[in-house]
Amino acid sequence: QVSLSSGLSTGAEALVRWTRRDGSRVDPSLIASICEERDLMTQLTQFVLNTALRHLMTWQAQGVDAHVSINLSAVTLADPAFPTLVGHALTTWGIDARRLTLELTESAIVKHERSALQFMREIRDLGCGLALDDFGTGYSSFAYLRQFPLTELKIDQSFVRNLVNDPSDRRIVHALVDLAHTFEMQALAEGVEDEPTATL
């Protein structure tokens, strides 16, 4: 994650990757689906959380000012004990909660809308950030921006890839950035991989 105003790297997103012995990679969605089927998603998320915070502790010791984001599944969003686990992990690794952002997808919120608000309030009470991931590709309800205590709006890369050549995508991305700022949220565009795209 890079700040356009400073040009500096400000953080990273923790992603699960599994490489086979032959060098090929397992599709991340397959990993997630298997963990959900076998009721292992909470354990996987805890592993990712603690691994990310451990790296963050190392970076801090080296003088690197950064934060980390991790993705949460619908299963995790429905787990009332998870906010407590996050608090314990932050204490264990000595990480300021403001350096951790948890990312939720619209589909996960829709699936557990009743419990989502309480979950988010507890995460925000800890001091962590909350990001709405892949905004614009699902239900994209403005009610979420009004109802939930979100701190970051992530713009899906499907709108970002063709910014240079597609005026419609440019208008959509500019509108989403303005929308995020209107709700006093940070806007993060996924898939910015060259200078022409970044300058738009």
C-alpha beads as a LAMMPS data file, in Angstrom:
LAMMPS data file: protein, C-alpha beads

200 atoms
199 bonds

1 atom types
1 bond types

-500.0 500.0 xlo xhi
-500.0 500.0 ylo yhi
-500.0 500.0 zlo zhi

Masses

1 110.0

Atoms # bond

1 1 1 0.000 0.000 0.000
2 1 1 1.446 3.319 -1.141
3 1 1 0.370 6.843 -0.249
4 1 1 -0.119 8.950 -3.378
5 1 1 0.534 12.150 -1.430
6 1 1 3.947 11.065 -0.123
7 1 1 4.907 8.294 -2.546
8 1 1 5.932 6.163 0.430
9 1 1 4.892 2.638 1.292
10 1 1 2.567 2.793 4.290
11 1 1 1.479 -0.779 4.793
12 1 1 0.782 -4.232 3.434
13 1 1 -2.051 -6.698 3.077
14 1 1 -1.545 -10.203 4.431
15 1 1 -2.469 -12.830 1.830
16 1 1 -2.528 -16.624 2.146
17 1 1 -0.494 -18.454 -0.496
18 1 1 0.287 -22.180 -0.690
19 1 1 3.024 -23.429 -3.029
20 1 1 3.116 -27.105 -3.974
21 1 1 6.377 -29.052 -4.149
22 1 1 6.387 -28.732 -7.946
23 1 1 6.316 -24.944 -7.644
24 1 1 2.677 -24.479 -8.663
25 1 1 0.322 -22.576 -6.406
26 1 1 -2.981 -23.617 -4.894
27 1 1 -5.833 -21.247 -5.731
28 1 1 -6.421 -19.088 -2.592
29 1 1 -10.199 -19.463 -2.976
30 1 1 -9.750 -23.241 -2.765
31 1 1 -7.805 -22.880 0.478
32 1 1 -10.580 -20.747 1.936
33 1 1 -13.365 -23.074 0.805
34 1 1 -11.627 -26.138 2.274
35 1 1 -11.082 -24.355 5.597
36 1 1 -14.722 -23.320 5.701
37 1 1 -15.928 -26.838 4.885
38 1 1 -13.758 -28.336 7.637
39 1 1 -14.508 -25.615 10.192
40 1 1 -10.902 -24.400 10.170
41 1 1 -11.434 -20.800 9.078
42 1 1 -11.047 -19.329 12.566
43 1 1 -7.748 -21.168 13.027
44 1 1 -6.494 -20.023 9.627
45 1 1 -7.476 -16.420 10.363
46 1 1 -5.745 -16.567 13.755
47 1 1 -2.606 -17.891 12.065
48 1 1 -2.653 -15.071 9.499
49 1 1 -3.365 -12.472 12.174
50 1 1 -0.515 -13.558 14.431
51 1 1 1.919 -13.975 11.529
52 1 1 1.095 -10.488 10.240
53 1 1 1.458 -8.902 13.683
54 1 1 4.758 -10.703 14.234
55 1 1 6.097 -9.231 10.996
56 1 1 4.754 -5.827 12.001
57 1 1 6.594 -6.060 15.326
58 1 1 9.821 -6.822 13.438
59 1 1 9.289 -3.868 11.089
60 1 1 8.655 -1.563 14.030
61 1 1 11.905 -2.701 15.671
62 1 1 13.660 -1.748 12.428
63 1 1 12.101 1.723 12.496
64 1 1 9.558 1.069 9.742
65 1 1 6.304 2.968 10.270
66 1 1 3.665 0.724 8.709
67 1 1 0.321 -0.975 9.193
68 1 1 -1.086 -4.296 8.041
69 1 1 -4.469 -5.420 6.715
70 1 1 -5.990 -8.891 6.860
71 1 1 -9.117 -10.282 5.223
72 1 1 -11.975 -11.751 7.225
73 1 1 -14.397 -14.355 5.923
74 1 1 -18.113 -14.468 6.583
75 1 1 -17.442 -17.299 9.035
76 1 1 -15.129 -15.086 11.099
77 1 1 -17.597 -12.220 11.006
78 1 1 -20.160 -14.507 12.654
79 1 1 -17.765 -15.543 15.445
80 1 1 -18.570 -13.454 18.564
81 1 1 -15.265 -14.452 20.192
82 1 1 -13.052 -13.140 17.395
83 1 1 -12.779 -9.494 18.556
84 1 1 -11.412 -10.789 21.872
85 1 1 -8.876 -12.916 19.984
86 1 1 -7.779 -9.808 18.073
87 1 1 -7.283 -7.916 21.326
88 1 1 -5.180 -10.714 22.789
89 1 1 -3.032 -10.917 19.635
90 1 1 -2.381 -7.166 19.687
91 1 1 -1.310 -7.391 23.329
92 1 1 0.859 -10.452 22.711
93 1 1 2.847 -8.770 19.928
94 1 1 2.799 -5.284 21.448
95 1 1 1.129 -3.693 18.431
96 1 1 -0.899 -0.477 18.520
97 1 1 -4.414 -1.373 17.322
98 1 1 -4.351 1.575 14.918
99 1 1 -1.777 -0.326 12.868
100 1 1 -4.218 -3.150 12.105
101 1 1 -7.062 -3.005 9.592
102 1 1 -9.554 -5.821 9.146
103 1 1 -11.150 -6.149 5.709
104 1 1 -14.722 -7.285 5.128
105 1 1 -16.498 -7.965 1.864
106 1 1 -20.015 -6.818 1.099
107 1 1 -21.142 -10.443 0.655
108 1 1 -19.868 -11.338 4.148
109 1 1 -21.753 -8.413 5.671
110 1 1 -24.952 -9.342 3.837
111 1 1 -24.665 -12.943 5.034
112 1 1 -24.341 -11.895 8.684
113 1 1 -25.894 -8.445 8.736
114 1 1 -27.436 -8.896 12.192
115 1 1 -24.152 -9.730 13.891
116 1 1 -21.965 -7.542 11.663
117 1 1 -22.705 -4.252 13.410
118 1 1 -21.873 -5.568 16.882
119 1 1 -18.744 -7.243 15.519
120 1 1 -17.584 -4.014 13.879
121 1 1 -18.281 -1.921 16.969
122 1 1 -16.145 -4.217 19.079
123 1 1 -13.301 -4.106 16.542
124 1 1 -13.494 -0.304 16.379
125 1 1 -13.567 -0.136 20.209
126 1 1 -10.214 -1.915 20.143
127 1 1 -8.922 0.881 17.906
128 1 1 -8.481 -1.183 14.721
129 1 1 -9.511 0.022 11.291
130 1 1 -12.281 -1.561 9.230
131 1 1 -12.182 -1.698 5.443
132 1 1 -14.988 -2.532 3.020
133 1 1 -13.265 -4.668 0.405
134 1 1 -14.067 -4.898 -3.333
135 1 1 -16.572 -2.051 -3.172
136 1 1 -18.552 -1.641 -6.369
137 1 1 -18.632 -5.286 -7.416
138 1 1 -21.426 -6.582 -5.200
139 1 1 -24.450 -5.013 -3.584
140 1 1 -22.659 -1.672 -3.115
141 1 1 -25.283 -0.327 -0.761
142 1 1 -24.649 3.200 0.458
143 1 1 -26.456 2.125 3.632
144 1 1 -23.320 0.243 4.668
145 1 1 -21.293 3.443 4.561
146 1 1 -23.854 5.171 6.741
147 1 1 -24.640 2.309 9.110
148 1 1 -21.307 0.650 9.800
149 1 1 -18.200 2.189 11.468
150 1 1 -15.926 1.731 8.450
151 1 1 -12.620 3.575 8.094
152 1 1 -11.530 2.561 4.592
153 1 1 -13.157 1.957 1.224
154 1 1 -11.271 -0.378 -1.117
155 1 1 -11.990 0.126 -4.804
156 1 1 -11.925 -3.114 -6.749
157 1 1 -9.148 -3.503 -9.295
158 1 1 -11.656 -4.274 -12.051
159 1 1 -12.351 -0.519 -12.124
160 1 1 -8.672 0.424 -11.835
161 1 1 -6.959 -1.744 -14.473
162 1 1 -8.193 0.296 -17.450
163 1 1 -8.189 3.781 -15.947
164 1 1 -5.812 5.090 -18.587
165 1 1 -7.944 3.948 -21.528
166 1 1 -11.497 3.875 -20.171
167 1 1 -13.182 7.209 -19.305
168 1 1 -16.094 5.364 -17.674
169 1 1 -13.775 3.604 -15.230
170 1 1 -12.096 6.939 -14.460
171 1 1 -15.447 8.499 -13.619
172 1 1 -16.382 5.539 -11.417
173 1 1 -13.086 5.583 -9.518
174 1 1 -13.160 9.354 -9.025
175 1 1 -16.744 9.090 -7.759
176 1 1 -15.819 6.311 -5.322
177 1 1 -12.855 8.278 -3.995
178 1 1 -15.101 11.309 -3.446
179 1 1 -17.683 9.053 -1.781
180 1 1 -15.095 7.657 0.631
181 1 1 -13.894 11.135 1.547
182 1 1 -17.470 12.334 2.035
183 1 1 -17.914 9.640 4.676
184 1 1 -14.511 10.551 6.192
185 1 1 -12.980 7.273 5.069
186 1 1 -9.689 6.562 3.366
187 1 1 -9.886 5.410 -0.244
188 1 1 -7.608 2.611 -1.407
189 1 1 -7.507 1.625 -5.076
190 1 1 -6.399 -1.919 -5.829
191 1 1 -4.392 -2.733 -8.928
192 1 1 -2.436 0.511 -9.410
193 1 1 0.714 -0.854 -11.052
194 1 1 2.127 1.961 -13.185
195 1 1 2.685 5.718 -13.025
196 1 1 0.022 6.737 -15.607
197 1 1 -2.649 4.960 -13.559
198 1 1 -1.383 6.462 -10.288
199 1 1 -1.466 10.013 -11.669
200 1 1 -5.128 9.719 -12.686

Bonds

1 1 1 2
2 1 2 3
3 1 3 4
4 1 4 5
5 1 5 6
6 1 6 7
7 1 7 8
8 1 8 9
9 1 9 10
10 1 10 11
11 1 11 12
12 1 12 13
13 1 13 14
14 1 14 15
15 1 15 16
16 1 16 17
17 1 17 18
18 1 18 19
19 1 19 20
20 1 20 21
21 1 21 22
22 1 22 23
23 1 23 24
24 1 24 25
25 1 25 26
26 1 26 27
27 1 27 28
28 1 28 29
29 1 29 30
30 1 30 31
31 1 31 32
32 1 32 33
33 1 33 34
34 1 34 35
35 1 35 36
36 1 36 37
37 1 37 38
38 1 38 39
39 1 39 40
40 1 40 41
41 1 41 42
42 1 42 43
43 1 43 44
44 1 44 45
45 1 45 46
46 1 46 47
47 1 47 48
48 1 48 49
49 1 49 50
50 1 50 51
51 1 51 52
52 1 52 53
53 1 53 54
54 1 54 55
55 1 55 56
56 1 56 57
57 1 57 58
58 1 58 59
59 1 59 60
60 1 60 61
61 1 61 62
62 1 62 63
63 1 63 64
64 1 64 65
65 1 65 66
66 1 66 67
67 1 67 68
68 1 68 69
69 1 69 70
70 1 70 71
71 1 71 72
72 1 72 73
73 1 73 74
74 1 74 75
75 1 75 76
76 1 76 77
77 1 77 78
78 1 78 79
79 1 79 80
80 1 80 81
81 1 81 82
82 1 82 83
83 1 83 84
84 1 84 85
85 1 85 86
86 1 86 87
87 1 87 88
88 1 88 89
89 1 89 90
90 1 90 91
91 1 91 92
92 1 92 93
93 1 93 94
94 1 94 95
95 1 95 96
96 1 96 97
97 1 97 98
98 1 98 99
99 1 99 100
100 1 100 101
101 1 101 102
102 1 102 103
103 1 103 104
104 1 104 105
105 1 105 106
106 1 106 107
107 1 107 108
108 1 108 109
109 1 109 110
110 1 110 111
111 1 111 112
112 1 112 113
113 1 113 114
114 1 114 115
115 1 115 116
116 1 116 117
117 1 117 118
118 1 118 119
119 1 119 120
120 1 120 121
121 1 121 122
122 1 122 123
123 1 123 124
124 1 124 125
125 1 125 126
126 1 126 127
127 1 127 128
128 1 128 129
129 1 129 130
130 1 130 131
131 1 131 132
132 1 132 133
133 1 133 134
134 1 134 135
135 1 135 136
136 1 136 137
137 1 137 138
138 1 138 139
139 1 139 140
140 1 140 141
141 1 141 142
142 1 142 143
143 1 143 144
144 1 144 145
145 1 145 146
146 1 146 147
147 1 147 148
148 1 148 149
149 1 149 150
150 1 150 151
151 1 151 152
152 1 152 153
153 1 153 154
154 1 154 155
155 1 155 156
156 1 156 157
157 1 157 158
158 1 158 159
159 1 159 160
160 1 160 161
161 1 161 162
162 1 162 163
163 1 163 164
164 1 164 165
165 1 165 166
166 1 166 167
167 1 167 168
168 1 168 169
169 1 169 170
170 1 170 171
171 1 171 172
172 1 172 173
173 1 173 174
174 1 174 175
175 1 175 176
176 1 176 177
177 1 177 178
178 1 178 179
179 1 179 180
180 1 180 181
181 1 181 182
182 1 182 183
183 1 183 184
184 1 184 185
185 1 185 186
186 1 186 187
187 1 187 188
188 1 188 189
189 1 189 190
190 1 190 191
191 1 191 192
192 1 192 193
193 1 193 194
194 1 194 195
195 1 195 196
196 1 196 197
197 1 197 198
198 1 198 199
199 1 199 200
